[in-house]
């Protein structure tokens, strides 16, 4: 039927810098950031949450 268009290719604005080739021996060497946002319906406002994590410490607190 060919109703849908083919999916577009995403162009990255910034190069991804991954830590695949690094050895992390201690804390405070690799950090990860995440930004989330949402909408508060009762107040008609947006909110933003920014989380900064030390990658070495985080796996100690994850629940399996």
C-alpha positions as CSV (number, residue, x, y, z in Angstrom):
1,X,0.0,0.0,0.0
2,X,2.9,2.4,0.6
3,X,0.9,4.8,2.7
4,X,3.7,5.9,5.0
5,X,6.8,7.8,4.0
6,X,10.2,6.3,4.7
7,X,11.6,7.3,8.0
8,X,14.0,10.3,7.8
9,X,17.6,10.0,8.8
10,X,18.5,11.9,11.9
11,X,21.4,14.3,11.6
12,X,23.4,14.7,14.7
13,X,24.1,18.3,15.6
14,X,26.9,17.4,18.0
15,X,29.3,14.4,17.9
16,X,28.7,11.8,20.6
17,X,31.6,11.5,23.0
18,X,31.4,8.1,24.6
19,X,33.7,6.7,27.2
20,X,34.3,3.4,25.5
21,X,38.0,3.7,25.3
22,X,38.6,4.9,28.9
23,X,39.3,3.1,32.1
24,X,37.4,4.5,35.0
25,X,39.3,3.7,38.2
26,X,37.6,6.0,40.7
27,X,34.8,8.3,41.4
28,X,34.7,11.9,40.0
29,X,36.1,10.8,36.6
30,X,33.0,10.4,34.4
31,X,29.7,12.2,34.9
32,X,26.4,11.8,33.2
33,X,23.7,14.4,32.9
34,X,20.0,14.2,32.1
35,X,17.3,16.9,31.7
36,X,13.6,16.1,32.0
37,X,10.7,18.5,31.6
38,X,6.9,18.3,32.2
39,X,3.8,20.3,32.4
40,X,1.9,21.3,35.6
41,X,-1.7,21.3,34.6
42,X,-3.2,23.1,37.6
43,X,-0.7,26.0,37.4
44,X,-0.2,26.0,33.6
45,X,3.5,26.0,33.9
46,X,6.5,23.9,32.7
47,X,9.0,22.4,35.1
48,X,12.6,21.2,34.4
49,X,14.6,18.6,36.4
50,X,18.4,18.3,35.8
51,X,20.2,15.3,37.2
52,X,24.0,15.0,37.3
53,X,25.3,11.5,38.3
54,X,28.8,10.1,38.9
55,X,28.8,7.0,36.7
56,X,31.0,4.9,39.0
57,X,28.7,5.5,42.1
58,X,25.3,4.9,40.4
59,X,25.5,1.1,39.9
60,X,26.0,0.7,43.7
61,X,22.5,2.0,44.3
62,X,20.6,0.3,41.5
63,X,18.1,-2.4,42.6
64,X,18.4,-5.7,40.7
